Amino acid sequence: MLIEKLSFKHKEQLYPKLKKINSMISDYSFANLFLFRKKHNYEILYDGDFYIRGETYDGKIYIMPVIPFNEIDLSKVEKLLKEADFIFPIDIQDLSDNSDNSDRYKIDLNLNDSDYIYTVLKMKDFKGRNLHGKRNLLHQFEKNFNCEIKSISNENKKDAIFVVEKWQENAQSFYYETDFEANIEAIKYYEKLNLFGFIYYVSKMPVGIVIGEQLRSDTFALHFAKGLKNFKGIYQFMYNSFAKFLYPDYKFINFEQDLGISSLRQSKNSYEPDVLIHKLRLSLQKGIEPFDTKRASICEKN
């Protein structure tokens, strides 16, 4: 078996395969894999088929398929699992499609991995009593600041980097504890990774960025959003304006996981996610209780 550290050279093989999976789960993105390859120690395994081996934030080793789950040769994966803890991430619908093997599944999940999904309409309008505070912050920003929005390009990448560096200076964590390095690389390899985003300017000063990509035809993943804290309401303005740009071509925005960080979880929940997509961890073992799909849901309303 060929084992290599994941690098940019694997894009040609992996990018189309991950697109074919057609999942709302944010992990199935070459950009995400490449940008967080150091955090997760990603390796490419090849024995006629491609697999990815990585490490979760809670220290577990997993195998990630790069084809739809119902096309996986489970006998090959079982061999790979001798040196890993589970297959991850798996959607419950994909698991149901393999019901013939359900007596061999041991299922677990970590809520810190779950992706937060919002409708584009919700972010575009901030309708409803519970989002009244978001509307107020948006209106305050619009009243206090005249904001110019530009697409990220080679000509203004330095402005995007400026925002990320200023954001990191104000962070309550060291750079290696945040997504600082991944965000900088996202800007550096922006075109090559097929990313898209905006820079937000106030009085010609860059004050915020958003960067993401299409996950599937109806879903856009927002990989990075950084705003300078001196500009109250900047996040509400960025989310709202970006949703207006995405509408009506996309139905959903994936804001990805909260990593178990309480402030991040509170922030994501404050926008009232329409769906939480849980990511199953699947072990293949004999002699265990079959997984009852009626007792668990990979997609549940918040």
SEBA-34987 format. One line per field, with one value per residue: x, y, z of N, C-alpha, C in turn. Coordinates in steps of 0.001 Angstrom, whole numbers, plus 500000, padded with zeros to 6 digits. Each point is the difference from the previous one (the first is absolute). Layout:
<atoms>
n_xx: c(X;...)
n_yy: c(Y;...)
n_zz: c(Z;...)
ca_xx: c(X;...)
ca_yy: c(Y;...)
ca_zz: c(Z;...)
c_xx: c(X;...)
c_yy: c(Y;...)
c_zz: c(Z;...)
</atoms>
This chain:
<atoms>
n_xx: c(500839;499620;500876;499292;500753;498806;500008;500401;501027;499306;499988;500833;500458;500195;500274;500123;500791;500508;500076;500413;500605;500080;500845;499121;500637;500483;500179;498939;501120;500561;499385;498930;500119;500256;499073;499363;500856;500536;498845;499706;501232;499402;499677;500569;499016;500837;498990;499863;499677;499451;500720;499426;501158;499263;500136;499001;499244;499268;500896;498945;500478;499793;499158;500305;498828;500377;499130;498833;499442;498927;501103;500118;501182;498998;500283;500221;498883;499455;500752;499563;498858;500854;500184;498687;499351;499790;498904;500351;499094;499004;499228;498994;499695;501276;499906;498841;500713;500746;498690;500447;500797;498739;500031;500786;499028;501016;499011;500699;499941;500608;499186;501252;499763;498829;499517;500103;498744;500072;498740;500236;498727;500292;501166;499229;499085;500624;499061;498978;499234;500378;499836;499148;500772;499937;498702;499923;500819;499269;498880;500536;500444;498861;499521;500897;499899;500753;499477;501217;499440;501102;499930;500402;501160;500835;499230;499100;500731;500860;498878;499761;501286;499907;498815;500520;501027;499197;499235;501105;500403;498725;500430;499246;500541;500964;500803;500785;499263;500175;499141;500862;500799;498909;499618;501225;500061;498802;500561;501068;499251;499492;500654;501145;499448;499768;500598;499078;500164;499736;500459;499854;499751;500563;499666;499869;499605;500741;498733;499845;499961;499500;500238;499571;499132;499650;499108;498789;499147;499520;501270;500227;501269;499770;501184;500026;499850;500619;499703;500311;500292;500829;499594;499242;499609;501338;499895;499068;500774;501097;499418;499411;501069;500711;499042;499941;501328;499931;499047;499235;501277;500046;499727;501203;500350;501137;499756;499968;500964;499679;500474;498791;500245;499827;500942;500663;499762;500227;501065;500347;499755;500640;500489;499721;500919;499782;501248;500183;501070;499597;501197;499487;500389;500491;499800;500793;499044;500395;498810;499554;499305;499052;500422;499250;499766;499028;501113;500442;500429;500479;498774;500181;498762;500490)
n_yy: c(498795;500966;500588;501124;500996;500401;500285;501144;499173;499759;501293;499717;499156;500807;501124;499347;499196;501017;500620;498825;500094;501262;500238;500236;498879;500927;498849;499754;500618;500024;501181;499481;498915;500720;500899;498894;499788;501119;500632;499349;500394;500618;498736;499798;499117;499251;499175;500911;500297;501218;500199;500633;500091;500253;501075;499610;501060;498897;499988;499796;498821;500579;499234;500856;499536;499790;499034;500004;500090;500084;500645;500119;499483;499566;498986;500939;500658;498809;499742;501123;499556;499088;501099;499935;501032;500704;499813;501101;500930;499422;500153;500195;500821;500312;500080;500617;500592;499841;499958;499400;501021;500368;498664;500664;500874;500662;500728;501091;501079;501090;500582;500017;498846;500204;499986;501323;499705;501046;500378;500145;499635;499145;499710;499871;499491;499056;499268;500464;499790;498738;500529;500520;499395;498989;500207;500172;498953;499354;500474;499675;498862;499762;500353;499271;499044;500613;498811;499804;499266;499242;499385;498911;500592;499740;500975;499304;498949;500975;500520;498876;499915;501284;499682;498913;500746;501004;499117;499418;501243;500034;498869;499200;499623;499083;500432;499138;500747;500869;500483;500746;498950;499290;501042;500156;498683;500147;501080;499378;498913;501189;500351;499484;500483;500794;500925;500525;501328;500761;501215;500399;501172;500669;501073;499060;499817;498909;499642;499270;498685;499446;498718;499462;498994;499631;499468;500430;499650;499529;499666;501102;499637;500580;499904;501275;500592;501102;500595;501278;499730;500929;499177;500528;498733;499932;499089;500701;501052;499346;499374;501145;500755;499065;499871;501317;499897;499083;500802;499245;500121;500365;498850;499446;500430;499345;500269;498711;499320;499742;498769;500114;501080;500262;500918;499089;499077;500882;500416;498768;499643;501153;499412;499149;499061;499821;499587;499002;499964;498910;499684;498901;499352;499295;499016;499143;499482;498803;499433;501040;500831;499609;500902;500560;500168;499313;499648;500269;501223;499874;500302;500889;500378;501237)
n_zz: c(500000;499168;500828;499843;500427;500414;498705;499459;499848;501135;499723;499009;500933;501037;499357;498836;500720;500670;498830;499572;501178;499568;500996;500988;500304;500810;500613;499216;500218;498804;499837;500602;499247;498919;500280;500369;499006;500516;500139;498859;499707;498991;499692;498821;500011;499293;499715;499040;501262;500000;501106;500978;500616;501059;500730;500785;500300;500204;498999;499220;499606;498813;499311;499039;499590;498753;500284;499354;501187;499220;499591;501310;499743;500766;499188;499054;500284;500133;498954;499402;500490;499597;499231;500219;500540;498879;499257;499350;499713;500616;498943;500819;499014;499937;501306;499869;499033;501084;500031;498875;500331;500305;499955;499158;500116;500447;500494;499762;500768;499577;500861;500450;499347;500600;498766;500036;499672;499189;499883;498710;499915;500974;499446;498945;500843;500753;499440;500706;501058;499848;498794;500873;500908;499137;499827;501315;500198;499106;500535;501187;499485;499377;501200;500655;499069;499128;499775;499500;499046;500097;498833;500636;499803;499026;499517;500700;499642;499809;499511;499347;499701;499701;499498;499411;499644;499681;499367;499535;499739;499649;499452;500718;498827;500130;499036;500666;500811;499034;499118;500698;500173;500300;500717;500458;500155;500554;500519;500450;500272;500151;498916;500416;501101;498965;500744;500773;499927;501058;499724;501261;499432;500995;499299;499050;501258;499747;500205;498885;500131;498917;500241;498872;499837;498786;500853;499704;499074;501159;500222;500714;500075;501154;499389;499617;501161;499642;501149;499829;501269;499538;499020;500952;499931;499950;500968;500637;499741;500354;501044;500323;499762;500637;500918;499963;500054;500967;500462;499163;499672;501281;500616;500182;501213;499825;501290;499669;500621;501295;499723;500551;499248;501280;499805;499288;500909;500952;499311;499668;501256;500196;498913;500971;500072;498717;499850;500855;499241;500649;500418;499481;501084;499025;500886;499425;500758;500370;500074;499314;500748;499136;499155;500915;498693;500625;500651;498782;499960;498779;499618;500915;500199;500045)
ca_xx: c(499161;500698;499583;500652;499399;499127;500580;499237;500085;498909;498738;499504;499291;498996;498958;498789;499411;499265;498816;499042;499303;498849;499549;499957;501017;501087;501268;500173;500482;501456;500558;500000;501019;501329;500281;500109;500768;500924;499206;499449;501018;499397;500802;499310;500250;499604;500257;499050;498997;500503;499396;500720;500129;500193;499844;498981;500461;500072;501111;499683;500437;498860;500105;498968;499845;499910;498952;498745;500139;499404;500896;501228;500299;500153;501049;501257;499986;500195;501442;500571;499595;500905;500905;499196;498916;498688;499780;499422;498654;498967;498624;499103;499347;500954;500057;498778;500158;500799;499295;500320;501146;499744;500321;501426;500300;499983;499845;500222;500194;500420;499210;500901;500249;498786;499952;498844;499444;499001;499497;500470;498929;500098;501122;499736;498938;499996;498607;499554;500279;501254;501127;499850;501296;500875;499548;500426;501441;500150;499589;500986;501183;499664;499842;501264;501122;499768;500844;500210;500243;500742;500391;501422;500763;501443;500308;499677;500246;500708;498975;499399;500987;499984;498852;500259;501060;499416;499078;500802;500556;498953;499500;500397;500734;501180;499668;499934;498773;498899;500116;500788;500848;499127;499381;501025;500206;498813;500203;501162;499639;498591;499541;500296;499071;498635;499284;499383;499709;499981;500648;499132;500801;499411;500953;501118;500710;499380;499506;499410;500057;499334;500551;499372;499910;498826;500082;499182;499296;499125;500645;501281;500699;500735;501167;500633;499385;500794;499676;500697;499022;499692;498904;498862;499037;500666;499655;498627;500006;500641;499132;498808;500324;500452;498797;499324;500740;499774;498604;499282;500727;500206;498938;500568;501382;500578;500950;500936;499860;500421;501227;499851;500351;498718;499645;499642;498699;498988;499832;499315;498622;499252;499373;498953;500218;498830;500336;501340;500382;500944;500894;500151;501256;499556;500957;499502;500321;499053;499391;499465;498603;499789;499701;498590;499928;498828;500330;501010;499809;501201;499561;498921;499697;500547)
ca_yy: c(501205;501276;500955;501295;501155;500715;501240;500581;499158;499034;500637;499464;498746;500072;501015;499471;498927;500601;500639;498942;499603;500903;500060;501282;499950;500894;499280;499484;501131;499937;501198;499783;498995;500565;501108;499492;498757;499925;499824;498645;499041;499243;499175;499331;498568;499545;498585;499807;500994;501053;500281;501002;499696;501237;499980;500938;500942;499316;499056;498692;499783;499557;499832;500758;499564;501074;499604;499825;498908;498751;499399;499589;498595;499948;499052;500751;500958;499252;499807;501288;500339;499394;501061;501207;499785;499943;500722;501300;500171;499259;500496;498903;499508;499099;498788;499251;499355;498787;499316;498579;499805;500771;499241;500117;501406;500649;501410;501015;501331;501066;501168;501081;499869;500260;501202;500878;500332;501066;500324;501276;500973;500459;500929;501140;500863;500056;500156;499346;500631;499537;500603;501454;500562;499978;501091;501270;500156;500259;501377;500890;500025;500723;501428;500597;499779;499846;498838;499604;498557;499602;498595;499758;499804;500148;501397;500431;498945;500575;500561;498860;499555;501032;499739;498788;500301;500848;499145;499140;500838;500215;498709;499621;498746;500034;499781;498579;499478;500494;499625;501063;499521;499498;501161;500636;499140;500118;501208;499764;499031;500320;499583;498589;499198;500293;500682;501282;500803;501458;500853;501120;501189;501216;501099;499370;499073;498675;499725;498677;499109;498697;499110;498685;499314;499155;498595;499354;501017;500836;500280;500704;499882;501202;499475;501014;501329;500762;501416;500756;500207;501428;500359;499277;499570;499584;498616;499972;500593;499072;498848;500458;500398;498832;499211;500673;499658;498594;499796;498763;498849;499006;499916;499824;500360;499158;500765;499016;499556;500956;499450;499941;501300;500488;501293;499734;499303;500998;500880;499290;499741;501254;500218;498982;499097;499259;498577;499580;498743;499220;499182;498721;499249;498631;498904;498732;498971;498898;499716;501177;500296;500759;501422;500314;501337;500716;500590;501053;500804;500727;501367;500285;501399;500523)
ca_zz: c(500000;499945;501022;499815;500631;499081;499497;498906;498804;500011;499606;498728;500260;501055;499820;499356;500792;501112;499423;499663;501231;499995;501385;500704;501047;499584;499886;498648;499222;499916;500635;501445;500313;499786;500912;501372;499942;501133;501223;500063;499564;498912;499118;498912;499898;498664;499682;498907;500376;500879;501297;500783;501428;500744;501454;500448;501017;501291;500019;499447;498623;499193;498554;499295;498610;499004;499071;500752;500960;499503;499014;500682;500226;501453;500391;499983;501104;501243;500152;500364;501360;500972;500444;500205;500953;499343;498753;500352;500551;499289;500076;500350;498795;499357;500815;499738;498699;500226;501083;500010;500886;501213;501202;500264;500244;501295;499646;501024;499432;500901;499608;499607;498567;499227;499169;500162;498697;500009;498675;499473;500263;501389;500113;499115;500529;501472;500422;501216;501290;500596;499289;500103;500375;498822;499130;500611;499770;498572;499720;500619;499136;498767;500341;500454;499090;498565;499728;498609;499914;498803;499892;500228;498763;500187;500265;501367;500989;501158;500887;500688;500988;501053;500872;500779;500974;501045;500776;500866;501070;500997;500477;501359;499861;499150;498592;499707;500584;499182;498587;499373;498916;498941;499351;499172;498827;499150;499195;499119;498956;499762;498670;499785;500807;499529;501058;499644;501181;499933;500996;500379;500270;500553;499751;499285;500886;500037;501360;500105;498836;500011;498977;500009;498718;499789;500384;498979;499218;500826;501293;500006;501282;500418;500708;500849;500132;500965;500046;501037;501059;500173;499111;500548;499000;498776;499658;499525;498666;499068;499761;499306;498633;499248;499711;498886;498782;499687;499631;500305;499446;501050;501000;501336;500328;501047;500822;500542;501387;501040;500605;501446;500585;500505;499401;498610;500036;500346;498845;498918;500411;500076;498693;499882;498863;499547;500108;500428;499362;500794;499180;500685;500043;499775;500149;499480;500985;500088;501282;500685;499706;498766;500206;499784;499423;500516;501288;499817;498793;499612;499765;500928;500233;501250)
c_xx: c(500871;499423;500800;499297;499134;500661;499175;500004;498854;498670;499402;499201;498806;498843;498751;499325;499153;498733;498913;499221;498783;499387;499944;501054;501253;501332;500270;500326;501515;500632;500083;501084;501400;500335;500177;500777;500947;499249;499563;500988;499507;501045;499105;500414;499512;500391;499125;498809;500661;499211;500834;500038;500306;499782;498988;500586;500046;500946;499729;500457;498822;500387;498826;499903;499940;499107;498715;500050;499439;500830;501281;500097;500316;501083;501363;500074;500236;501481;500675;499704;500829;500979;499263;498841;498636;500054;499243;500249;498964;498643;499070;499298;500913;500114;498789;500086;500830;499379;500320;501155;499780;500337;501481;500389;499968;500063;500247;500065;500480;499297;500871;500298;498840;500060;498693;499533;498894;499465;500554;498965;500079;501102;499790;499038;500052;498572;499744;500457;501366;501244;499920;501337;500974;499614;500455;501487;500292;499672;500975;501245;499719;499862;501346;501128;499516;500951;500043;500396;500699;500268;501504;500675;501486;500369;499749;500212;500706;499011;499299;500920;500046;498865;500277;501067;499469;499041;500785;500603;498990;499444;500527;500784;501257;499618;499857;498775;498768;500159;500811;500782;499170;499370;501001;500251;498805;500107;501118;499625;498553;499484;500185;499046;498542;499139;499388;499721;500093;500909;499099;500874;499146;501051;501314;500841;499291;499619;499385;500182;499062;500580;499312;499982;498687;500285;499222;499102;499133;500652;501368;500605;500767;501165;500583;499167;500758;499616;500741;498988;499653;498764;498772;498983;500630;499616;498582;499913;500602;499084;498801;500300;500436;498821;499208;500689;499694;498577;499749;500736;500213;498846;500550;501425;500446;501061;500983;499843;500471;501224;499914;500398;498712;499570;499564;498643;498879;499704;499215;498543;499154;499336;498928;500193;498726;500211;501388;500284;501050;500798;500310;501420;499629;501149;499367;500440;498934;499385;499507;498551;499903;499639;498557;499880;498792;500324;501040;499731;501265;499680;498832;499806;500625;498883)
c_yy: c(501252;500944;501286;501054;500732;501309;500483;499112;498986;500594;499348;498712;500195;500946;499433;498890;500559;500700;498968;499534;500888;500142;501432;500058;500739;499294;499526;501135;499919;501206;499823;499012;500591;501045;499534;498684;499849;499754;498548;498925;499123;499265;499414;498537;499545;498546;499575;500926;501027;500025;501090;499530;501304;499801;501063;500939;499367;498800;498611;499926;499460;499844;500747;499499;501199;499573;499883;498738;498688;499338;499456;498485;499852;499028;500686;500950;499296;499735;501297;500356;499310;501034;501327;499662;499863;500638;501275;500970;499299;500642;498817;499434;499031;498691;499130;499257;498729;499137;498510;499689;500616;499236;500082;501424;500335;501495;500898;501345;500928;501266;501180;499987;500507;501326;500755;500459;501050;500182;501358;501089;500553;501037;501258;501003;500212;500209;499308;500684;499624;500546;501523;500672;500035;501130;501348;500263;500299;501461;501014;500121;500824;501504;500668;499928;499879;498920;499691;498522;499684;498498;499877;499697;500130;501416;500410;498908;500538;500612;498893;499484;500984;499732;498804;500257;500878;499208;499132;500789;500195;498704;499703;498689;500233;499631;498518;499335;500441;499486;501033;499495;499496;501154;500712;499167;500050;501216;499773;499112;500166;499478;498491;499086;500247;500624;501302;500779;501485;500603;501205;501164;501100;501098;499460;499066;498642;499624;498612;499197;498814;499194;498652;499392;499240;498581;499135;501076;500920;500489;500641;499880;501279;499538;501005;501281;500724;501473;500685;500489;501465;500428;499168;499694;499481;498571;499905;500568;499034;498823;500396;500334;498804;499103;500625;499694;498559;499724;500466;498737;498881;500052;499992;500558;499112;500820;499089;499811;501063;499522;499892;501273;500708;501317;499823;499310;500987;500911;499316;499724;501270;500353;498952;499110;499249;498501;499870;498675;499326;499085;498707;499459;498523;499018;498732;498890;498922;499954;501214;500202;500731;501441;500281;501428;500771;500737;501113;500738;500768;501444;500283;501503;500437;500327)
c_zz: c(500000;501051;499810;500844;498971;499592;498817;498758;499928;499547;498757;500206;500943;499711;499313;500787;501144;499501;499699;501224;500219;501393;500510;501097;499535;499804;498575;499032;499937;500678;501510;500407;499893;501055;501440;500056;501175;501300;500166;499540;498850;499177;498915;500003;498631;499804;498821;500177;500918;501302;500666;501441;500728;501484;500403;501044;501386;499954;499486;498543;499193;498535;499381;498570;499061;498837;500813;500858;499474;498899;500635;500069;501488;500445;499998;501188;501324;500256;500432;501446;501078;500542;500163;500927;499343;498622;500351;498849;499118;500249;500272;498785;499262;500759;499744;498677;500087;501077;500067;500954;501377;501273;500342;500357;501484;499736;501200;499290;501095;499530;499584;498498;499150;499242;500220;498620;500168;498577;499591;500273;501418;500144;499150;500628;501511;500523;501327;501270;500543;499298;499999;500334;498833;499042;500536;499754;498535;499679;500614;499125;498747;500248;500272;498977;498555;499504;498509;499980;498689;500032;500237;498664;500317;500414;501450;501056;501247;500989;500790;501101;501171;500992;500904;501067;501136;500872;500981;501158;501132;500587;501395;500004;499178;498571;499674;500635;499210;498564;499216;498787;498827;499233;499082;498737;499054;499092;498981;498819;499532;498659;499799;500760;499627;501090;499473;501278;499738;501059;500222;500456;500620;499890;499433;500868;499979;501432;500144;498731;500221;498837;500109;498610;499918;500482;499021;499394;500848;501286;499814;501390;500280;500865;500990;499986;501099;499917;501136;501031;500223;499217;500366;498910;498721;499609;499460;498577;498981;499687;499152;498542;499163;499639;498847;498683;499574;499506;498569;499534;501016;500994;501419;500089;501154;500732;500735;501513;500993;500770;501519;500707;500399;499357;498553;499924;500299;498815;498894;500365;500025;498674;499692;498768;499640;500134;500598;499318;500856;499072;500756;499900;499989;500132;499457;500941;499979;501388;500764;499594;498667;500315;499625;499490;500469;501298;499877;498711;499707;499710;500938;500143;501317;500958)
</atoms>
